[in-house]
Amino acid sequence: MNLTLWVLQVLLAVAFFAHGWLLLMPPPEIAAQMTAQLPRGFWVFLGVAEVLAAAGLTLPGVTRILPWLVPAAAVGVVIVMVSATIWHLARQEFGSAGITLVLLAMASFTAYARWRIAPIRPRLAPR
């Protein structure tokens, strides 16, 4: 189970880092489309949140420092994916909504499993 969860965490982290970076540093043609829909400040906020989520899904588990941040980051991803799914469905972007639903399922399972089934143990303090 631990290996499965690490695979999910890494996949989610890669996806959110890549998407977050795209939101922070979009090519000019994509930037124009984005700001036509919502203000640039929103996209920057979302990009920063996604890059931080990628870090939160991996770094606390690898270092075993504050490992409770892993399920907390996954819950944050769940919230973003619920919102993204609603956004895409409202715009009738069914392919994008399907992708967000898959990410939502992965993040939901990761959050639950890292909280209840296979939590990451904190590093023991030196004596």
C-alpha positions in Angstrom: 0.0 0.0 0.0 2.8 2.4 0.9 4.4 1.9 -2.6 1.0 2.6 -4.3 0.5 5.7 -2.3 4.0 7.0 -3.2 3.3 6.4 -6.9 0.1 8.4 -6.5 1.8 11.1 -4.6 4.5 11.5 -7.2 2.1 11.4 -10.1 -0.1 14.1 -8.5 3.0 16.2 -7.6 4.3 16.0 -11.2 0.9 16.9 -12.6 0.4 19.8 -10.2 3.9 21.2 -10.5 3.7 21.1 -14.3 0.3 22.7 -14.4 1.2 25.3 -11.7 4.3 26.2 -13.6 2.3 26.7 -16.8 -0.1 29.0 -14.9 2.8 31.0 -13.5 4.8 31.2 -16.8 2.4 30.7 -19.7 3.4 31.2 -23.3 2.0 34.5 -24.6 -0.9 32.9 -26.6 -2.1 30.9 -23.6 -1.7 33.9 -21.3 -4.1 35.9 -23.5 -6.7 33.2 -23.4 -6.4 32.8 -19.6 -6.7 36.5 -18.8 -9.7 36.8 -21.1 -11.6 34.4 -18.8 -10.3 35.4 -15.3 -7.9 38.0 -13.9 -4.1 37.3 -14.1 -4.0 37.5 -10.3 -6.3 34.5 -10.0 -4.1 32.4 -12.3 -0.9 33.4 -10.3 -2.6 32.4 -7.1 -3.7 29.1 -8.5 -0.2 28.5 -10.0 1.5 29.1 -6.6 -1.1 26.9 -4.8 -0.5 24.1 -7.3 3.3 24.3 -7.0 3.1 24.3 -3.2 0.7 21.3 -3.4 3.3 19.4 -5.4 5.8 20.2 -2.6 3.4 19.3 0.1 2.6 15.9 -1.5 6.2 14.9 -1.5 8.7 16.8 0.7 7.1 16.1 4.1 6.9 12.4 3.3 10.5 12.2 2.1 11.9 14.1 5.0 9.4 12.7 7.5 9.2 16.2 8.9 5.6 17.2 9.6 4.3 14.3 7.6 0.7 15.2 8.4 1.1 17.9 5.6 0.9 15.1 3.0 -2.8 14.3 3.6 -3.4 18.0 4.2 -2.0 18.9 0.8 -4.0 16.1 -0.8 -7.2 17.6 0.7 -6.2 21.0 -0.8 -5.9 19.3 -4.1 -9.3 17.7 -3.7 -10.8 21.2 -3.1 -9.1 22.6 -6.2 -10.2 19.6 -8.3 -13.9 19.8 -7.2 -13.8 23.5 -8.3 -12.0 22.7 -11.5 -14.5 20.0 -12.4 -17.4 22.3 -11.8 -15.7 25.0 -13.9 -15.1 22.6 -16.8 -18.5 21.1 -16.7 -20.1 24.6 -16.7 -18.1 25.4 -19.8 -19.0 22.0 -21.4 -15.3 21.0 -21.5 -16.0 17.3 -20.9 -12.5 16.1 -21.7 -11.0 18.5 -19.2 -13.7 17.6 -16.6 -12.8 13.9 -17.0 -9.1 14.6 -16.3 -10.0 16.7 -13.2 -12.2 13.8 -12.0 -9.4 11.4 -12.3 -7.1 13.7 -10.4 -9.9 14.2 -7.8 -10.2 10.5 -7.3 -6.4 10.1 -6.9 -6.1 13.0 -4.4 -9.1 11.7 -2.4 -7.7 8.3 -2.1 -4.3 9.6 -1.2 -5.7 12.0 1.5 -7.8 9.2 3.1 -5.1 6.5 2.9 -2.3 8.8 4.2 -4.6 9.9 7.0 -6.1 6.5 8.0 -4.6 3.5 6.2 -0.8 4.1 5.8 0.2 7.4 7.5 3.8 8.4 7.2 5.5 8.3 10.6 7.4 11.3 11.7 11.2 11.2 12.1 12.3 10.3 15.6 14.0 13.0 17.5 17.7 12.2 18.3 18.4 11.3 21.9 
